[in-house]
Amino acid sequence: MARGGITERRAARLGLVGALVVVLAQLVVASAWSLTHDDPTLLDLTRRCLEREKGLVVEATAGDRVAASAGGGTLRTVVEGGLVTIALATSEAEAERLRAAYAAGDPGPRLDVRGRYVALWLPPRSPTQRQVTYDCAY
């Protein structure tokens, strides 16, 4: 063992301290980021996709009590000439509740449920219209 030089034990300690400093710095940065930045909601992601990727104009939904009751929010847009109201449920059970509420009004083929997304079309949708909304479902 050399008296004045660095030993294996000292090198291991320095490496461990360096790694600990890096991990702590990452935790501090991640915590600060989380406190100052909110993650976008599924509705926000859907709205962004429809606007930015599909080039659609998205507006607030008005006059639809079923859609207004959706826990995840709602939006309205026009896809290839067809008006669609999209209600985002917070769970599969809520999606079923929304589907049943719409079904009570006998919408027929205008109603489209996919996962937690419940879409009501006016007039009935085409496969290409439906695909646009499917592309923006998260």
Sequence and secondary structure as in RCSB ss.txt:
>XXXX:A:sequence
MARGGITERRAARLGLVGALVVVLAQLVVASAWSLTHDDPTLLDLTRRCLEREKGLVVEATAGDRVAASAGGGTL
RTVVEGGLVTIALATSEAEAERLRAAYAAGDPGPRLDVRGRYVALWLPPRSPTQRQVTYDCAY
>XXXX:A:secstr
  SSS  HHHHHHHHHHHHHHHHHHHHHHHHHHHHH     HHHHHHHIIIIIT   EE   S HHHHT TT EE
EEEETTEEEEEEE SSHHHHHHHHHHHHTT  GGGEEEETTEEEEEES   HHHHHHHHHT  
